[in-house]
Amino acid sequence: MDNFEIVEFSSLSETVQSLIRDAVEIRKKAYCPYSNFAVGAAILTEQDSKVYTGCNIENAALAPSLCAERAALPKAVTDGYTNFKMVAVVAHQQNFTAPCGVCRQSLSEFVSTDGDTDIFLSKPTMDTVLCTKLSKLLPLSFVNYQKDNIIT
């Protein structure tokens, strides 16, 4: 399929393997007493390959709940990083767990300078990994008219 490829974990570069392992580890800290659905995410910055992690944080009121990807984003941004090369998301589900729509849009604000971000989806067992691009998960993202130099 053109949108993604499923590969063996062992076939991935050490950088990607390490990013997935970081997501597996942070997933253990997820606060999910309502759904019992733990998610971990790890983001690799483009500027100097620094890794930022996040886990999902649920709330009884549901709306204030925070996805793992959006838990990692502010940590990186507050340290001055705004271009992300790769994102790994780990959750335990029969199929792979992709970022939700809000997370996809949030990540699209911080793509790498080449205009995209590599996405790696794995289960905690790390046997196989779904590899794709953010642009494949969110082909029609909202754009920033000033940042993207779009004239109306």
CORSUL-V725014 format. One line per field, one symbol per residue. phi: phi as a letter, one per 40 degrees, with the letter a starting at -180 (. if undefined). burial: 1 if it has 16 or more other C-alpha atoms within 10 Angstrom, else 0. Layout:
phi->???
burial->???
//
This chain:
phi->.ccabbbcdcccccccdcccccccccdccdbbccbfbcbbbbbbccdafcbbbabcbcadcgdccbcdccccdccccccgcbbbcabbbbabadbcbcdccccdcccccbccccgabcbbbacccfcbbcbabdcccbcbccbcccccfcbb
burial->00000000100000011011111111100111000001111111110000111111110000000111111110010000111111111110000111100011111111110001111111110101111111101000000000000000
//
